[in-house]
Amino acid sequence: MLKKALLGLAVTSALSASYANAALATGDISLVGFRADADDAIAFVTWVPITAGASLYFTDSGFFDDGTLRDSENVMSWTAPVGGVTAGTVVVISSPNSSSTADLGASTGALDGLSASGDQVFVGTAAFPDAGDTTKPGSTYSGTLVFGLDFNGAAGWDSDATDSNTSALPSSLNVTGGNFAIAHIDNAQYTGTRTFASLAAAKAAVLVGTNWTGNDDGAAFGSLDSTDFVVPEPT
């Protein structure tokens, strides 16, 4: 009986983690900081609870205008810690080399190739292809795209992925809360208030460019802010 109970608990935990990952929708995660000067790093906030063992996936590869991926760059994953995380939790993942370190949970792979000449970062619910396919049409992405960040060129997405610095905006992310584009800068992060009376207000605030601060000097920029947001738990 004990073995059955333990097996049932393990299966339930695994299914819960899988469900939490699969249930993430576009806009449930926002990127709130990046460093393209050494050491490369990103910071994200989750607007929903994430169950222990559930994973997020990241890449700095770009998307072609046909919705396929120019998968020539780096990939990384993050797994929620024991106990999971609550809405408003901020996670910082640093990639000083081909490995990465998360300040909460565990990460594998690395985004150590964020370009100071401009780049993008995408977040998804499944692993991004890593086949080195740079011709159009590229690779098909099987997961749900949760968020996209662009810091290449002017404040706006490119029309196509023509090199490792550019990316079109996938149609599924062309929704409120699905993406954020900032004029090219090496390092930047959200520096506005982190306490909100509503989840909607918090999600909107992190997408306002004037709430971000950045520079082109990594040493002066310092570390990404890991302070959690205080928001109402989603219903």
C-alpha positions in Angstrom: 0.0 0.0 0.0 2.8 2.4 0.9 4.5 1.7 -2.5 1.2 2.4 -4.3 0.7 5.6 -2.3 4.2 6.8 -3.1 3.8 5.9 -6.8 0.5 7.7 -6.9 2.1 10.8 -5.3 5.0 10.8 -7.8 2.6 10.4 -10.8 0.4 13.2 -9.5 3.4 15.5 -8.9 4.7 14.8 -12.4 1.3 15.4 -14.0 0.9 18.6 -12.0 4.2 19.9 -13.2 3.5 18.9 -16.8 0.1 20.6 -16.6 1.5 23.8 -15.1 4.0 24.0 -17.9 1.5 23.2 -20.7 -1.1 25.6 -19.2 1.2 28.7 -19.5 -0.3 31.1 -22.0 1.1 34.0 -23.9 1.7 36.9 -21.5 2.0 34.8 -18.4 5.7 35.6 -18.3 7.4 38.9 -19.0 11.1 39.5 -19.5 12.1 42.5 -17.2 15.8 42.8 -17.8 18.8 41.8 -19.9 22.5 42.2 -20.1 24.3 41.7 -23.4 27.6 42.9 -22.0 29.5 40.3 -20.0 28.2 38.5 -18.1 25.1 37.9 -20.3 21.9 37.6 -18.2 18.2 37.8 -18.3 15.5 38.4 -15.7 11.9 37.3 -16.0 8.8 37.7 -13.8 6.0 35.1 -13.8 2.4 36.5 -13.4 1.0 33.1 -12.5 2.1 30.4 -10.1 4.4 27.8 -11.5 4.4 24.3 -10.1 7.6 22.6 -8.9 9.4 20.8 -11.7 7.7 22.8 -14.5 10.0 24.3 -17.1 10.4 27.3 -19.3 12.6 27.5 -22.4 14.6 30.4 -23.9 16.4 31.2 -27.1 18.0 34.2 -28.7 17.4 32.8 -32.2 15.1 34.9 -34.4 11.9 34.1 -36.2 11.4 34.4 -40.0 8.4 36.3 -41.3 6.8 33.0 -42.1 6.7 32.0 -38.4 9.5 29.4 -38.6 12.6 29.7 -36.5 16.1 30.6 -37.7 17.6 28.3 -35.0 21.3 29.2 -35.3 21.8 30.5 -31.8 21.7 29.5 -28.1 19.0 27.7 -26.1 18.4 27.5 -22.4 15.9 26.0 -20.0 14.8 26.8 -16.4 13.0 24.5 -14.0 11.0 25.7 -11.0 12.3 24.7 -7.6 10.7 22.5 -5.0 7.6 24.3 -3.8 7.2 26.1 -7.1 7.0 29.8 -7.4 4.2 32.3 -6.8 2.9 35.1 -9.0 5.2 38.0 -9.0 8.4 36.0 -8.6 11.4 37.3 -10.4 14.2 34.9 -11.6 17.6 36.1 -12.8 19.6 33.7 -15.0 23.2 34.5 -15.7 25.2 33.0 -18.6 28.9 33.8 -18.1 29.9 31.0 -20.5 28.3 27.9 -22.1 26.6 27.2 -18.8 24.1 29.2 -16.8 23.1 29.8 -13.2 19.7 30.8 -11.9 19.2 32.6 -8.6 16.1 30.4 -8.0 15.4 27.0 -9.5 17.8 25.3 -11.9 18.9 26.2 -15.4 20.6 24.2 -18.2 22.2 25.5 -21.4 23.0 29.2 -21.7 22.2 32.5 -23.4 25.8 33.5 -23.5 25.6 34.9 -27.0 23.4 37.9 -26.4 24.7 40.4 -28.9 25.7 44.0 -27.8 24.8 44.8 -31.4 21.2 44.0 -30.8 19.3 40.7 -30.3 16.0 39.1 -29.2 15.0 36.6 -26.5 12.0 34.3 -26.7 10.3 32.4 -23.9 8.3 29.2 -24.6 6.8 26.1 -23.0 8.8 23.6 -25.0 12.4 23.2 -26.0 13.5 25.4 -29.0 15.0 23.6 -32.0 18.8 23.6 -32.1 19.6 22.3 -35.5 21.5 25.3 -36.9 18.9 25.9 -39.6 19.5 29.4 -41.0 17.5 29.1 -44.3 13.9 29.9 -44.8 11.6 28.1 -44.1 13.3 27.3 -40.8 12.4 25.0 -38.0 8.9 24.6 -36.6 8.4 25.4 -32.9 6.1 23.0 -31.2 5.4 24.8 -27.9 3.5 27.9 -26.9 5.4 31.2 -27.3 4.9 33.0 -24.0 6.9 36.2 -24.5 9.3 37.9 -26.8 11.8 40.7 -26.1 13.6 42.8 -28.8 16.5 45.2 -28.3 17.7 45.5 -31.9 17.7 48.7 -33.9 14.9 51.1 -33.5 12.1 50.4 -31.0 10.3 47.9 -33.1 10.6 44.4 -34.5 12.3 43.6 -37.8 10.4 42.5 -40.8 12.4 39.3 -41.0 15.3 37.4 -39.5 18.1 38.2 -41.9 21.0 37.5 -39.5 21.7 36.6 -35.9 20.7 40.0 -34.6 17.2 40.3 -36.2 13.8 38.7 -35.9 10.3 39.2 -37.0 7.6 39.2 -34.4 5.7 35.9 -34.4 2.0 36.4 -34.9 1.1 34.6 -31.7 3.1 37.2 -29.7 1.5 40.1 -31.5 -0.9 40.6 -28.7 -1.1 42.9 -25.6 1.4 41.5 -23.0 3.0 39.2 -25.5 6.1 41.2 -26.4 8.2 44.2 -25.7 10.6 46.1 -28.0 13.1 48.6 -26.9 15.5 50.8 -29.0 18.9 49.2 -29.2 21.0 49.3 -26.0 23.4 46.8 -24.5 21.8 46.4 -21.1 18.5 47.4 -19.7 15.9 46.6 -17.1 12.6 47.6 -15.7 13.1 50.1 -12.8 9.6 51.2 -12.0 7.5 50.3 -8.9 7.1 46.6 -8.1 4.0 46.8 -6.0 0.6 46.9 -7.7 -3.1 46.7 -6.7 -3.9 44.7 -9.8 -2.2 42.2 -12.0 -3.2 44.1 -15.2 -1.5 47.2 -14.0 1.7 45.3 -13.3 1.8 43.6 -16.6 1.2 46.9 -18.4 3.9 48.8 -16.4 6.7 46.5 -17.5 5.9 47.2 -21.1 6.4 51.0 -20.9 9.7 52.0 -22.2 10.1 55.0 -19.9 9.9 52.5 -16.9 13.2 51.0 -18.1 16.8 52.1 -17.5 19.9 51.0 -19.4 23.3 51.8 -20.7 26.1 50.4 -23.0 28.6 49.8 -20.1 28.1 46.4 -18.4 30.4 47.3 -15.5 28.4 50.5 -14.7 25.1 48.8 -15.3 25.7 46.2 -12.6 23.5 43.2 -11.8 19.9 42.7 -12.8 17.3 43.4 -10.1 15.9 40.2 -8.6 13.3 42.0 -6.4 9.9 40.2 -6.6 6.7 42.0 -7.7 3.9 42.3 -5.2 0.7 41.5 -7.1 -2.7 39.9 -6.3 -2.7 36.2 -6.8 -4.5 35.4 -10.1 -7.9 33.8 -9.8 
